[in-house]
Amino acid sequence: MNDLLSSTEDRGRDGTPFPGRFAGTRGKVLVALACAALVIAVVGCTTALLRQDTTYETRHLEQGWSVTDRQSYYHTAQGTEIIPYSWFLYLEKPGSTELFRSNENVAGYGLFPDRNLLGNPDGLPVGVTRDVDGETGRAYFGLTCAACHTGQINYQGASVRIDGGSGRLDLTNFVKDMFLALGFTMLDAEKFDRFARNVLRDGYSADSKAALHDQVDEKLKTVVHEDLVALRLHLYPVQDGFGRQDALGRGGNNGFTKIGKDSNLQVSDAPVSYPAVWDAIGWDWVQYNSSIRQPLARNIGEVLGVGGIAVLHGDRKDLYKSSVNVLALDRIETLLHTLRAPAWPGDVLGPIDQEKARRGRALFQENCVRCHEPQWDKASGDYISTVIPLETIGTDPRQALNIAKHMIDPGDLREPGDPEMIPATEALRRITENVAQRKLRELGVPQDVQDRMRAGKPNLWGYRNADGSPGTVGYRAHILTAIWATPPYLHNGSVPNMYELLSPLKDRSPVFYTGNLEYDPVKMGYRSGEFPGAFLFDTSLAGNSNAGHEFRDAPAGTPGVVGRALGSDERLAIIEFLKTRVRPGM
């Protein structure tokens, strides 16, 4: 194993041939096969997939977008470079000739098929794209915002797509199984030959096939190295499951890996639900823990967290060089300004009981409005975040605390006056700011356009107020527009439906299953019973707590209790009111 991993420190861009040739070298054949086998041993077996029905005729709700707008959101490349595009296009599932990217297969990970070929000639699922490197011209398989921020609900044979909603993608297992499929391809001579002929097309030859073998081998070595580091440091003790990812933890580690110091990596045990984005452009701060100020920095961090390339160690003249497509990010951000929260589709899910909704509105005003009706700042055009301290809200604290406590060695990113260790939030600010500055300078973007892209906001990370002073460590109260479309609830997705969220802890499900798209319009959530391929959500695990935000009778100031006990009819009335809420103040 040590011999196998001895060359994994050199991590060039995907597709750069590993030194030497595969053809005619028995040792390299054995090493390559050993590497593929090690991927399978280290990463594990393939995921037991959901069998989602992909034959539904999907309906799109009116959210202010044209078909062209929607397709642009689904497939605009933003600079992620995960594996060469041709590899993804022709990669087969283990033990099968079915393509890994087939609609039936990717639906099992929570990706949604896109049968519209506008801007999508290869029929890729929502959120998957062909990403061309602006410097090398090489095409890569990439992900877009839409992979995690597009939702869907099914009900009694009907399917409704929610643009900008909470996605259901199990990103961790999707990527894991993609690399497992590459490993199995390397171990099966017939499968690899089929793969090589498709990838290389007219350039297929014994030599080109051997070079491709070397390239796949190198990529798998990098994957093995990173997974062994993760295992050694116990970085990922909590499974994400469908519709969740520890964006600041796992995504931060993906960025800090590029600094070249394993000691910077942090245990990532705080997965969060993918939030809806139709209100994101209106907030003064974003993330559940209200820790990022500027939209451009937020979006650059997202790209680097899901496969974007950035030079974060080595010669200073090369630092912050990246694959990030800032112009594409600006197009997506501009597009989101026109996206509206969806109205309750009464013709699919049943009409709203208006009398019950009126009673629910009064109950909402009594019990919820003090946190969930944000103030609007006319000068900035932002909603002002209401951050609820951890000791008050009582929900799982890890997402808020992990980023607040994380310190790193900046390595080659060190600046004059830096102590030995700096806050991870400062490192993320530094990385996103310098990546932005370098890319904008390379592209010659005018200053007025740069200012618009930054939305007039400074690049601040961590718990601060708008003026940069220290802020509250906690979670931002949600605005609750179209909250019906974004289950499960709480920041970590630990409560399956709204009825349980309005209940005391003792009445919430300690375990439930996620992955089912079938909706429950009465309790406002996905069906959460057991079914094949579902993810078992255990709220007793670290990061998965369903405590806090309780409605029960308790002395004033009791941690985690936000309101009085609500009767069943009162909970259902509030739910009926929330079906009507498509903008604040309704």
C-alpha positions as CSV (number, residue, x, y, z in Angstrom):
1,M,0.0,0.0,0.0
2,N,2.8,2.4,0.8
3,D,4.4,1.8,-2.6
4,L,1.1,2.4,-4.2
5,L,0.5,5.7,-2.5
6,S,4.0,7.0,-2.8
7,S,3.3,9.0,-5.9
8,T,-0.1,10.5,-4.8
9,E,1.4,13.8,-3.7
10,D,1.6,15.2,-7.2
11,R,-1.9,16.2,-7.9
12,G,-2.2,17.9,-11.3
13,R,-5.4,18.7,-13.1
14,D,-7.7,15.9,-14.1
15,G,-6.4,14.2,-17.3
16,T,-2.7,15.0,-16.9
17,P,-0.9,11.7,-17.7
18,F,0.9,10.0,-14.9
19,P,4.6,9.8,-15.8
20,G,5.4,6.7,-17.8
21,R,3.4,4.4,-20.0
22,F,1.0,1.6,-19.1
23,A,1.6,-0.4,-22.3
24,G,4.1,-3.2,-22.1
25,T,5.0,-2.7,-18.4
26,R,3.7,-5.5,-16.2
27,G,4.5,-3.6,-13.0
28,K,2.3,-0.7,-14.0
29,V,-0.5,-3.0,-14.9
30,L,-0.3,-4.6,-11.4
31,V,-0.1,-1.2,-9.7
32,A,-3.0,0.2,-11.7
33,L,-5.2,-2.9,-10.9
34,A,-4.1,-2.7,-7.3
35,C,-5.1,0.9,-7.2
36,A,-8.6,0.1,-8.6
37,A,-9.0,-2.7,-6.1
38,L,-7.9,-0.4,-3.3
39,V,-10.5,2.2,-4.3
40,I,-13.2,-0.5,-3.9
41,A,-11.7,-1.6,-0.6
42,V,-11.4,1.9,0.9
43,V,-14.5,3.6,-0.5
44,G,-16.7,0.6,0.1
45,C,-19.5,-1.1,-1.8
46,T,-22.0,0.7,-4.1
47,T,-25.0,2.3,-2.5
48,A,-28.3,0.4,-2.4
49,L,-30.2,2.7,-4.7
50,L,-33.7,4.1,-4.5
51,R,-35.9,3.1,-7.4
52,Q,-37.6,6.4,-8.2
53,D,-40.3,6.5,-10.8
54,T,-38.7,8.5,-13.7
55,T,-41.7,8.2,-16.0
56,Y,-43.8,10.9,-14.3
57,E,-44.7,13.9,-16.5
58,T,-43.1,16.7,-14.5
59,R,-44.9,19.9,-14.1
60,H,-43.1,23.2,-13.5
61,L,-44.7,25.8,-11.3
62,E,-44.9,29.5,-12.2
63,Q,-41.9,31.0,-10.6
64,G,-41.1,33.9,-13.0
65,W,-38.7,32.0,-15.2
66,S,-39.0,31.1,-18.9
67,V,-37.9,27.7,-20.2
68,T,-34.6,29.3,-21.3
69,D,-34.1,30.7,-17.9
70,R,-34.7,27.4,-16.3
71,Q,-32.4,25.5,-18.6
72,S,-29.7,28.1,-18.0
73,Y,-30.0,27.6,-14.3
74,Y,-29.9,23.8,-14.6
75,H,-26.8,23.6,-16.8
76,T,-24.7,26.8,-16.7
77,A,-21.1,25.6,-16.0
78,Q,-19.4,27.4,-13.0
79,G,-15.9,26.0,-13.0
80,T,-16.1,22.6,-11.3
81,E,-13.7,19.9,-12.7
82,I,-14.4,16.5,-11.1
83,I,-13.5,14.1,-13.9
84,P,-13.1,14.5,-17.6
85,Y,-16.5,14.9,-19.3
86,S,-16.0,12.0,-21.7
87,W,-15.3,9.7,-18.8
88,F,-18.6,10.6,-17.1
89,L,-20.4,10.4,-20.4
90,Y,-19.4,6.8,-21.1
91,L,-18.8,5.4,-17.6
92,E,-20.8,2.3,-16.9
93,K,-22.3,0.9,-13.7
94,P,-20.4,-1.9,-12.0
95,G,-21.5,-5.3,-13.3
96,S,-23.6,-3.8,-16.1
97,T,-23.4,-2.0,-19.4
98,E,-26.0,0.6,-18.2
99,L,-24.5,4.0,-18.2
100,F,-23.8,5.5,-14.8
101,R,-25.5,8.7,-15.9
102,S,-28.7,7.0,-17.0
103,N,-31.9,8.6,-15.7
104,E,-32.8,5.5,-13.8
105,N,-29.4,5.3,-12.0
106,V,-29.0,9.0,-11.1
107,A,-32.5,9.2,-9.9
108,G,-31.5,6.8,-7.2
109,Y,-29.2,9.4,-5.8
110,G,-31.8,12.1,-5.9
111,L,-30.9,13.8,-9.2
112,F,-33.8,14.7,-11.4
113,P,-33.9,13.8,-15.1
114,D,-34.0,16.7,-17.6
115,R,-35.6,15.6,-20.9
116,N,-35.3,19.2,-22.4
117,L,-32.3,19.2,-24.7
118,L,-32.1,23.1,-24.8
119,G,-28.6,23.8,-23.6
120,N,-28.3,20.2,-22.7
121,P,-27.6,18.2,-25.9
122,D,-26.4,15.1,-24.0
123,G,-29.6,14.8,-21.9
124,L,-27.8,15.3,-18.6
125,P,-29.8,15.4,-15.3
126,V,-30.7,18.7,-13.6
127,G,-27.5,20.2,-12.1
128,V,-25.0,18.3,-14.2
129,T,-23.1,20.1,-16.9
130,R,-20.2,20.0,-19.4
131,D,-17.7,22.4,-17.9
132,V,-14.9,23.6,-20.2
133,D,-11.7,24.9,-18.6
134,G,-11.1,28.4,-20.0
135,E,-7.3,27.9,-20.0
136,T,-6.8,24.3,-21.3
137,G,-10.0,23.9,-23.3
138,R,-10.5,20.5,-21.7
139,A,-14.1,19.5,-20.9
140,Y,-15.0,18.2,-17.4
141,F,-18.0,16.7,-15.7
142,G,-19.3,19.5,-13.4
143,L,-22.1,20.3,-11.0
144,T,-24.2,23.5,-10.9
145,C,-26.2,25.2,-8.2
146,A,-29.3,23.4,-9.5
147,A,-28.0,19.9,-8.4
148,C,-28.6,20.8,-4.8
149,H,-31.1,23.6,-5.1
150,T,-33.9,22.1,-7.2
151,G,-36.7,20.3,-5.5
152,Q,-39.4,17.9,-6.6
153,I,-42.5,16.5,-4.9
154,N,-44.7,13.7,-6.1
155,Y,-48.3,13.2,-5.2
156,Q,-50.7,10.5,-6.3
157,G,-49.1,10.1,-9.7
158,A,-48.3,13.8,-10.3
159,S,-44.9,15.3,-10.1
160,V,-44.1,19.0,-9.4
161,R,-40.6,20.5,-10.0
162,I,-39.6,23.3,-7.6
163,D,-36.9,25.5,-9.1
164,G,-34.6,26.9,-6.5
165,G,-36.0,24.6,-3.9
166,S,-34.4,22.1,-1.5
167,G,-32.7,19.4,-3.6
168,R,-32.7,15.7,-2.6
169,L,-29.3,14.8,-4.0
170,D,-27.1,12.4,-1.9
171,L,-24.0,14.0,-3.2
172,T,-21.5,12.0,-1.1
173,N,-22.7,8.6,-2.3
174,F,-23.2,9.8,-5.9
175,V,-19.5,10.9,-6.1
176,K,-18.3,7.8,-4.1
177,D,-20.1,5.4,-6.5
178,M,-18.9,7.3,-9.5
179,F,-15.3,6.6,-8.5
180,L,-16.2,3.0,-7.6
181,A,-17.6,2.6,-11.1
182,L,-14.2,3.8,-12.4
183,G,-12.4,1.3,-10.2
184,F,-14.6,-1.5,-11.4
185,T,-14.0,-0.4,-15.0
186,M,-10.2,-0.6,-14.5
187,L,-10.6,-4.2,-13.1
188,D,-12.6,-5.5,-16.1
189,A,-10.6,-5.6,-19.3
190,E,-13.7,-5.9,-21.5
191,K,-15.4,-3.0,-19.7
192,F,-12.3,-0.8,-19.9
193,D,-11.9,-1.5,-23.6
194,R,-15.5,-0.4,-24.2
195,F,-14.9,2.7,-22.1
196,A,-11.7,3.5,-24.0
197,R,-13.2,3.1,-27.4
198,N,-16.1,5.5,-26.5
199,V,-13.8,8.1,-24.8
200,L,-11.1,8.1,-27.4
201,R,-13.3,7.6,-30.5
202,D,-11.2,8.0,-33.7
203,G,-8.1,8.4,-31.6
204,Y,-8.3,4.9,-30.2
205,S,-5.1,2.9,-30.4
206,A,-3.1,0.6,-28.1
207,D,-1.0,3.6,-27.1
208,S,-3.9,6.0,-26.5
209,K,-5.7,3.3,-24.5
210,A,-2.6,2.8,-22.4
211,A,-2.3,6.6,-21.8
212,L,-6.0,6.7,-20.8
213,H,-5.4,3.8,-18.4
214,D,-2.6,5.8,-16.7
215,Q,-4.8,8.9,-16.4
216,V,-7.6,7.0,-14.7
217,D,-5.1,5.3,-12.5
218,E,-3.7,8.6,-11.4
219,K,-7.2,10.0,-10.6
220,L,-8.0,6.9,-8.5
221,K,-4.7,7.2,-6.6
222,T,-5.7,10.7,-5.6
223,V,-9.1,9.5,-4.5
224,V,-7.5,6.7,-2.5
225,H,-5.1,9.1,-0.8
226,E,-7.8,11.5,0.2
227,D,-10.1,8.8,1.4
228,L,-7.4,7.2,3.5
229,V,-6.7,10.6,5.1
230,A,-10.4,11.0,5.9
231,L,-10.5,7.5,7.4
232,R,-7.3,8.1,9.5
233,L,-8.6,11.4,10.8
234,H,-12.2,10.2,11.2
235,L,-13.4,13.3,9.3
236,Y,-16.9,12.2,8.3
237,P,-18.6,10.2,11.1
238,V,-22.1,11.3,10.1
239,Q,-23.7,10.2,6.9
240,D,-25.3,12.9,4.9
241,G,-28.1,11.0,3.2
242,F,-30.6,12.6,0.8
243,G,-30.9,16.3,0.6
244,R,-28.0,17.1,3.0
245,Q,-24.4,18.1,3.0
246,D,-22.1,19.7,5.5
247,A,-21.3,22.5,3.1
248,L,-19.0,24.4,5.5
249,G,-17.4,21.3,6.9
250,R,-16.9,18.9,4.0
251,G,-16.8,21.8,1.5
252,G,-14.3,23.6,3.7
253,N,-12.1,20.5,3.8
254,N,-12.2,20.2,0.1
255,G,-10.7,23.7,-0.1
256,F,-8.3,23.4,2.8
257,T,-6.9,20.2,1.2
258,K,-5.4,22.4,-1.5
259,I,-3.3,24.2,1.1
260,G,-1.4,20.9,1.5
261,K,-1.7,20.4,5.3
262,D,-3.8,17.6,6.6
263,S,-3.8,19.2,10.1
264,N,-6.1,21.8,8.7
265,L,-8.9,19.3,8.1
266,Q,-11.8,19.3,10.5
267,V,-14.2,16.6,11.6
268,S,-17.3,17.3,9.5
269,D,-20.3,16.2,11.6
270,A,-22.9,18.8,10.9
271,P,-24.8,18.0,7.6
272,V,-27.5,20.6,6.7
273,S,-30.4,20.5,4.4
274,Y,-30.0,22.2,1.0
275,P,-31.9,25.5,1.5
276,A,-34.2,27.1,-1.0
277,V,-32.5,30.0,-2.8
278,W,-35.5,32.2,-3.9
279,D,-34.9,34.4,-0.9
280,A,-31.1,34.2,-0.7
281,I,-30.4,37.3,-2.7
282,G,-32.5,39.3,-0.2
283,W,-30.6,38.5,3.0
284,D,-27.9,40.6,4.6
285,W,-26.1,37.4,5.5
286,V,-26.5,33.8,4.2
287,Q,-26.0,30.2,5.5
288,Y,-28.1,28.7,8.3
289,N,-25.6,30.1,10.8
290,S,-25.6,33.5,9.0
291,S,-21.8,33.4,8.5
292,I,-21.2,34.7,4.9
293,R,-21.9,38.3,3.8
294,Q,-21.1,38.6,0.1
295,P,-22.9,36.7,-2.7
296,L,-19.8,36.5,-4.9
297,A,-17.7,35.0,-2.1
298,R,-20.4,32.6,-1.2
299,N,-20.6,31.3,-4.8
300,I,-16.9,31.0,-5.2
301,G,-16.7,29.0,-2.0
302,E,-19.5,26.7,-3.3
303,V,-17.5,26.0,-6.5
304,L,-14.3,25.2,-4.7
305,G,-16.3,23.0,-2.3
306,V,-17.7,20.8,-5.1
307,G,-14.7,20.2,-7.4
308,G,-13.4,23.6,-8.5
309,I,-9.6,24.0,-8.9
310,A,-7.6,26.6,-7.0
311,V,-3.8,26.9,-6.4
312,L,-3.4,27.4,-2.7
313,H,0.2,26.4,-2.1
314,G,3.5,26.9,-4.0
315,D,5.0,29.8,-5.9
316,R,3.3,33.1,-4.8
317,K,2.9,34.2,-8.4
318,D,0.5,31.2,-9.0
319,L,-1.5,31.5,-5.8
320,Y,-5.3,31.8,-6.2
321,K,-5.2,30.8,-9.8
322,S,-8.5,28.9,-10.3
323,S,-11.0,27.3,-12.6
324,V,-13.9,29.4,-11.1
325,N,-16.1,30.9,-13.8
326,V,-17.0,34.2,-12.1
327,L,-19.0,35.5,-15.2
328,A,-21.2,32.4,-15.1
329,L,-21.7,32.8,-11.4
330,D,-22.8,36.4,-12.0
331,R,-25.3,35.2,-14.6
332,I,-26.8,32.6,-12.2
333,E,-27.0,35.2,-9.4
334,T,-28.7,37.7,-11.7
335,L,-31.1,35.0,-12.8
336,L,-32.0,34.3,-9.2
337,H,-33.1,37.9,-8.7
338,T,-36.1,37.0,-11.0
339,L,-37.0,33.7,-9.3
340,R,-40.2,33.7,-7.2
341,A,-41.2,31.4,-4.4
342,P,-43.8,28.9,-5.7
343,A,-47.4,29.1,-4.7
344,W,-49.1,26.1,-3.3
345,P,-50.4,24.0,-6.3
346,G,-53.9,23.4,-5.1
347,D,-54.9,21.5,-8.2
348,V,-52.2,18.8,-7.4
349,L,-52.1,18.8,-3.6
350,G,-55.6,19.9,-2.8
351,P,-57.1,23.4,-2.2
352,I,-56.3,25.5,0.8
353,D,-59.0,25.6,3.5
354,Q,-59.2,29.4,3.7
355,E,-61.1,29.5,7.0
356,K,-58.5,27.2,8.7
357,A,-55.8,29.4,7.1
358,R,-57.3,32.5,8.7
359,R,-57.2,30.8,12.1
360,G,-53.7,29.7,11.4
361,R,-52.6,33.3,10.6
362,A,-53.8,34.5,14.0
363,L,-51.8,31.6,15.7
364,F,-48.8,32.5,13.6
365,Q,-49.0,36.1,14.7
366,E,-49.2,34.9,18.3
367,N,-46.5,32.3,18.3
368,C,-44.1,32.7,15.3
369,V,-44.0,36.2,13.9
370,R,-41.5,37.6,16.4
371,C,-38.7,35.5,14.8
372,H,-40.0,34.8,11.3
373,E,-41.1,38.2,10.1
374,P,-37.8,39.9,9.2
375,Q,-37.1,43.6,9.1
376,W,-36.5,45.2,5.7
377,D,-33.7,47.7,5.4
378,K,-34.6,50.1,2.7
379,A,-31.1,51.6,2.4
380,S,-29.4,48.3,1.6
381,G,-32.4,46.5,0.2
382,D,-31.7,43.5,2.5
383,Y,-33.7,41.5,5.0
384,I,-32.0,41.9,8.3
385,S,-31.2,38.5,9.8
386,T,-32.6,37.5,13.1
387,V,-30.0,35.2,14.6
388,I,-31.3,33.2,17.5
389,P,-28.5,32.3,20.0
390,L,-27.8,28.5,20.4
391,E,-28.8,28.5,24.1
392,T,-32.2,30.0,23.1
393,I,-33.1,27.9,20.0
394,G,-31.7,24.6,21.4
395,T,-31.2,22.9,18.1
396,D,-28.2,20.8,17.2
397,P,-25.2,23.2,17.8
398,R,-22.5,21.6,15.6
399,Q,-23.1,23.6,12.4
400,A,-22.8,26.8,14.3
401,L,-19.9,25.9,16.6
402,N,-17.7,24.0,14.1
403,I,-16.9,27.0,11.9
404,A,-16.7,29.3,15.0
405,K,-14.0,27.1,16.6
406,H,-12.0,26.0,13.5
407,M,-8.4,27.2,13.3
408,I,-5.9,26.5,10.5
409,D,-2.3,26.9,9.4
410,P,-2.5,29.2,6.3
411,G,0.7,27.7,4.9
412,D,1.7,29.6,1.7
413,L,-1.4,31.8,2.1
414,R,0.2,33.4,5.2
415,E,0.2,37.2,5.3
416,P,2.3,39.7,7.3
417,G,1.3,39.8,10.9
418,D,-0.5,36.4,10.9
419,P,-0.2,34.3,14.0
420,E,0.8,30.6,13.6
421,M,-2.9,29.6,13.3
422,I,-5.8,31.8,11.9
423,P,-9.5,31.3,12.0
424,A,-10.9,29.1,9.2
425,T,-13.4,31.9,8.5
426,E,-10.5,34.3,7.8
427,A,-8.8,31.7,5.6
428,L,-12.1,31.3,3.6
429,R,-12.4,35.0,3.3
430,R,-8.8,35.3,2.1
431,I,-9.2,32.5,-0.4
432,T,-12.5,33.7,-1.9
433,E,-11.4,37.3,-2.0
434,N,-8.1,36.6,-3.7
435,V,-9.6,34.1,-6.1
436,A,-12.2,36.7,-7.1
437,Q,-9.6,39.5,-7.5
438,R,-7.3,37.4,-9.6
439,K,-10.0,36.1,-11.9
440,L,-11.6,39.5,-12.3
441,R,-8.3,41.0,-13.1
442,E,-7.4,38.3,-15.6
443,L,-10.7,38.8,-17.4
444,G,-10.5,42.6,-17.3
445,V,-13.9,43.1,-15.7
446,P,-14.7,46.8,-15.2
447,Q,-14.8,48.1,-11.7
448,D,-18.5,49.0,-11.9
449,V,-19.4,45.5,-12.9
450,Q,-17.2,44.1,-10.1
451,D,-19.1,46.2,-7.6
452,R,-22.4,45.0,-8.9
453,M,-21.2,41.4,-8.7
454,R,-20.3,42.0,-5.0
455,A,-23.7,43.5,-4.4
456,G,-22.1,46.4,-2.6
457,K,-21.2,44.1,0.3
458,P,-17.8,43.5,1.9
459,N,-16.4,40.0,1.9
460,L,-17.0,39.1,5.5
461,W,-17.1,35.6,7.0
462,G,-17.9,34.4,10.5
463,Y,-20.3,35.7,13.1
464,R,-20.3,39.5,12.6
465,N,-22.7,42.3,12.3
466,A,-23.0,44.2,9.1
467,D,-20.5,46.7,10.4
468,G,-18.0,43.9,11.0
469,S,-18.4,43.9,14.8
470,P,-18.7,40.5,16.6
471,G,-22.1,38.9,16.1
472,T,-24.2,36.1,17.6
473,V,-23.3,32.4,17.3
474,G,-26.6,30.8,16.4
475,Y,-29.0,30.2,13.6
476,R,-30.8,32.6,11.3
477,A,-34.6,32.5,11.6
478,H,-36.1,31.4,8.3
479,I,-38.4,33.8,6.3
480,L,-40.8,30.9,5.7
481,T,-41.8,31.8,2.1
482,A,-43.1,28.6,0.4
483,I,-41.9,26.6,3.4
484,W,-44.3,23.9,2.3
485,A,-41.9,23.1,-0.6
486,T,-38.7,22.6,1.5
487,P,-39.1,19.7,3.9
488,P,-37.7,18.1,6.1
489,Y,-37.2,20.9,8.7
490,L,-34.7,22.5,11.0
491,H,-31.3,23.3,9.6
492,N,-30.1,19.7,9.7
493,G,-33.3,18.2,8.3
494,S,-34.0,16.3,11.5
495,V,-37.8,16.8,11.6
496,P,-39.7,15.1,8.7
497,N,-42.7,17.4,8.6
498,M,-44.1,20.7,9.8
499,Y,-46.6,19.0,12.1
500,E,-43.8,17.5,14.1
501,L,-41.9,20.8,14.1
502,L,-44.8,22.5,15.8
503,S,-44.8,19.7,18.4
504,P,-42.8,19.0,21.6
505,L,-39.7,16.8,21.3
506,K,-41.4,13.8,22.8
507,D,-43.8,13.7,19.9
508,R,-41.1,13.9,17.1
509,S,-39.8,10.8,15.3
510,P,-36.5,9.6,16.8
511,V,-35.8,7.8,13.5
512,F,-37.4,8.1,10.1
513,Y,-36.5,7.5,6.4
514,T,-35.6,10.0,3.7
515,G,-35.5,9.8,-0.1
516,N,-39.1,9.3,-0.8
517,L,-40.5,12.1,-3.0
518,E,-44.2,11.3,-2.2
519,Y,-45.7,14.2,-0.3
520,D,-48.0,14.4,2.6
521,P,-50.1,17.7,2.2
522,V,-51.7,17.3,5.6
523,K,-48.6,17.2,7.8
524,M,-46.5,19.2,5.2
525,G,-43.6,16.9,4.5
526,Y,-42.3,13.9,2.5
527,R,-43.6,10.4,3.4
528,S,-41.0,9.1,5.9
529,G,-41.8,5.4,6.3
530,E,-39.3,2.6,5.4
531,F,-38.9,1.6,1.7
532,P,-36.1,0.0,-0.4
533,G,-33.0,2.3,-0.8
534,A,-34.2,4.8,1.8
535,F,-31.8,6.6,4.1
536,L,-32.3,5.9,7.8
537,F,-32.2,9.2,9.7
538,D,-31.2,8.6,13.3
539,T,-31.7,11.7,15.4
540,S,-29.6,10.3,18.3
541,L,-26.4,10.7,16.2
542,A,-24.0,13.7,16.5
543,G,-25.2,16.4,14.2
544,N,-28.6,14.8,13.7
545,S,-30.4,16.1,16.9
546,N,-34.1,17.0,16.5
547,A,-34.2,18.9,19.8
548,G,-35.0,22.5,20.1
549,H,-37.6,24.9,18.5
550,E,-40.2,23.2,20.7
551,F,-43.8,24.2,21.4
552,R,-44.6,23.0,24.9
553,D,-45.7,24.5,28.2
554,A,-42.6,25.5,30.1
555,P,-41.3,28.4,32.2
556,A,-40.3,31.5,30.2
557,G,-36.7,31.3,29.0
558,T,-36.5,27.5,29.0
559,P,-33.7,26.6,26.5
560,G,-35.1,25.2,23.2
561,V,-38.7,26.1,23.9
562,V,-40.0,28.8,21.5
563,G,-43.7,28.8,22.3
564,R,-46.6,27.3,24.2
565,A,-48.0,23.8,23.6
566,L,-50.2,23.7,20.5
567,G,-53.2,21.5,20.1
568,S,-53.4,19.2,17.0
569,D,-56.1,21.5,15.4
570,E,-53.8,24.6,16.1
571,R,-50.8,22.9,14.4
572,L,-52.9,22.0,11.4
573,A,-54.3,25.5,11.2
574,I,-50.7,27.0,11.2
575,I,-49.8,24.5,8.5
576,E,-52.8,25.7,6.4
577,F,-51.7,29.3,6.8
578,L,-48.1,28.5,5.8
579,K,-49.5,27.1,2.5
580,T,-50.5,30.6,1.6
581,R,-47.2,32.3,2.4
582,V,-45.2,33.2,-0.7
583,R,-43.7,36.4,0.5
584,P,-43.0,38.0,3.9
585,G,-45.9,39.8,5.6
586,M,-48.6,37.6,4.1
